[in-house]
Structures are given as structure tokens and as C-alpha cells.
Amino acid sequence: MAVIHHTTLKPTKLELLISWLPSRPWYIGGAGAPELAKAGGFRLDDPQGEVGIEFMVVTDTSGTHPTAYLVPLTYRGAPLDGAEHALVGTMEHGVLGRRWAYDGCHDPVLVAQLLALIEGRVQAQDQNASDTPDRDVTRSYIGDGLATTDFTTATDDHEGTELPAPQGTTLRLHRVLRPAPDSGPLLPPEATGHVAGSWHMPDGTRARGLFAVLHTDHRA
């Protein structure tokens, strides 16, 4: 299990995101800098114990209405080859030293563990405590085993990030989070798997919705 170090980060994660978020096509804030607060999330463990994996939810109150964003991040002790385009920034960690933070959708370690979570082979971990499962995060999967190597290219659009695979399978991460309706199905009919969780809104309420959806177009 990954060990959570309660120590200093310079710059902080939120400080990195204030500069990085406006560069994303799915960011819907105004012309000014984001006004961010940590609102939730969870972690996954790297089986090799080398890469930190965090799914962070932040809320931005700089616009007319508060917006929640899902930001999957990986933390590495050295640069990830070929991922310069996905670098969020570098930080000085009080225990681990220099850390390279990446948009995790472009990091094969995060993608592999997210697929393992969807399939039920691993469990979401608490964002702030070591060796503590996060029971709030739910998942489902209907289908055969997934080949991690099939999901190789992440593409951003105005709503999120898609990772396509052969045979019409697509893993979609919702970057702009929408609270699920009180009634009606949580998942679209073509979904074969999902990850869902909750987050805190600035008004003190708690919202719940989809973080990631796996779906297959059987016509492909």
C-alpha cells in the first residue's frame, strides 16, 4: 500500500493547477485565474510502489457558477519519457524530494490501475490516509478482461478525456463533473463499466456523479 506523507509541497498541488487548468479544452472558467479548493477524490496504488496515483476533485468558484473538475494525477521521482505534453509541473516534496506531476490520463500506470479498479481487481484508497479503502467510490464492469496496452492515446475535448481501444471500446473520463440526477439511471445504456464518487460543493452540500465510464460500440 502507498504511504501518504503529511508534509510540505512547494508549489502546492492547487498552485500547479491554477496555472495548468486554463490550458485544458474542458476548462470552462472565465478569463481570470481559477479560484480552486480541494473537494474530494481518491487514490490508487501502484503495484511497483514507484508512482503516486491520485484522482483529485477541485472546485473552481471564479466563474458565474461553481464548477467541479476531476484531475487524475501521477507523481513520479523522474520524468516520464515521451510525456512532456502531459506534465502539469514539478514540486519539491518534504520527504521524497523533486516530484514530477503528470496528467494521469497520459500515464500508463494510472490507466492500468483505473482499468483494474473498474474490473474490481483493486480497490480505491482514501485520499489522505495510508492503507485505508475508500468505500465511497463505486465501480461496475460487465465483460471480459481488458488489455491495458490497448488504451494508448488520450484525447481531450470540451467535456473530458477519451482513451479508445480496439473493437469499439472507449474509456471516457468526465473532467467537468455533473451531479447525477435524483431519479433515472446513473449509466448510459451502452456503458459496460464505470467509476463514481462524491465531492463537496462550495455551499457545503455533497454531490455525486460519474468519474469514468467504459462503453463498447458492438457495431465496431
N, C-alpha and C positions, 0 to 999 in steps of 0.2 A: 504494500500500500504506500502511496505517496505521503510524504510528511509535509504538513503545512507549517511553514516557518512564519511566525508572527514577528516581523522585523521591518526595517525601513526599505523603501524603494525610491530611487531618485533617477528620473522623474517617476511620479506615481502612474499607475495604470490609467486613471482618469485623465491625467495631464497628457499622456500619449494619445488617448482617444480624442481629446479636444482638437488636436491638430489633424488627426487621421480621418475621423468620421466624415467631415465635409467633402473629402475627396471621393467618397463612395457614391455610385449612381443611385443607391437606395436610400441615401440620406435625404430627408425631406424638411430639414430645418431652414431657418432664414439665412440672411446674408451675414449676420454676426456669428460669433463663436458659439458653439454649443454650451449649454449650461447643464452639466451632467451630474447625476447621482447614481451610485450603485443601487440596484433594485432587486437583485436576485441572481440565480444561476446555480451551477453545479460543476463538479469536476469529474474527470475520468482518469484512471490510472494507466500509465504506460507500462506494459509488461516488462520492458527492459529497465525501467526506473530512470531513464535519462531525460525524458521530455515532460514538462508540465503541461497539462491539458485542462483548460478552463472554459466553460460556457458562461460568459458573463452577460447579465442583463443590465442595461443602463437606461435611465430615463433622461430625456432632454426637455427642459422647460423653456428653451429660448424662443420657440415659436408660439403661434396662437394657441395651440393645444399641446399638452404634454405627449410626447412620443416615446415608446419603449423600443429599444433595439436589442437584438441578440448579437453578441460579439464573441464568436468562438476564437480563442487564443491559444497558441502554444508558446512555451517558454523554453529556450534552448541555451546551452552553455557555449555554443559555437554557431556560426552562420549555417543556414540550411542551403546546400548547393542548389542553384537554379531557382531560388525563391526570392530573389531580390525585389521583385514586383509585389510580393506579399508581406514585406517587412513593415510592421507597424512602428517599430522603433527599438532602441536599446535602453536598458535600465541597469542601475547599479543596485544589486541585491545585498542587503546587510550580511547575509550568511554565504550565499552562493557566488557573489561577485557579479561580473558582467553577464547580463542575460539578453538574448535576442528574442523579441516578441513578434510573432507572426500571425497574420490572419489564418486561423487554423483550417479553413476550408481548402487551403493550398498546401497543407502539411499532411503527408500520407499517414503519419502516426495518428493524428486526430481522426482522419477519415476512417481508418481501420477500426478504431475504438468506438466511434459513433455507430458504425455498422454492427459491431459486436453488441452494443447496447440495444439497438433496435431488435436484433435477433434474440436477445435475452441471455447472451453468453457472459456479459459483465453487468455490473450494477452501478448506477450513478452514485457518486460520492458527495458528501457535504462540502460546500464551497470553503468553509472556514475551519473545519475540524478534521484531524487525521483519523483514518480508519473508522469513518462513520458514514454508513449508507444514507443517501437522501431519498426518503420514502415518498417525497412529494412528486418526484419525477416518474412519469408513467411511460410505458412503451408497449408496442404490439408488433407482431410480424406474422404474416401468412405466406408461406412459400418455401422454396428450397434455400440452401445455403448460398450466401453471397460471396463472390470473389472480390476481395478488396482491390486487387490490381485493375479491375475493370473500371473503377471510378478514378479517372486520372486528370481530368480537366475541369476546374471550377470556373463558372462564368457568372458574373454579376449582372442583374438587371434592376429595374426600378422597384422591385418588391423583395428581392432576395438573391440567393445564390443557388445555381443548379450544377449538379455533377451527373452527367449522363453516363450510361453504361450500355453494353450491347443488349440485344433482344428487347429494346424499348423501355428499359428500366431507368428511372431517374430519381436521384436523391435531391430533394429541394429543402434548403434551409430558409426559414422565414426570418429575415433580418429586421423588418418592421413588424413588430408583434401586434396582433389583434386579439382582444379578448374573445373567447368563444361565446357563442350565443347561449342564453339560458335554456333554450329548447332547440331541438333538432340535432342531427348527427354532428359529432366533432370532426369526423374524417370525410373527405370527398369519396365518392363511390369507387374510384379507381385506385384508391390507396391500398397498399399491401403492408405498410408498416408506418410507425410514427413514434415520435418522442414529444411529450407535452410536459409543461410545468407551469409554475405560477411566479408572479413577481409583484412587487409593491409599487403602487402608483403614488405620485406626489401628494394626493389628498388623503393618504392613509389607507385607502381601500386596497384590496388584493385582487389581481386579475389572473386569469388562467387561460392558456391557449396553446396552440401548436408551435413547437420549436422546429421540428423537421418532419418531413413526410416522404416516404418512399412509395412510388407508384410505378406501375408497369402498363404500357400500352401493348396489349396482346396482338395487335394488328401489325406491330413492327416485325 
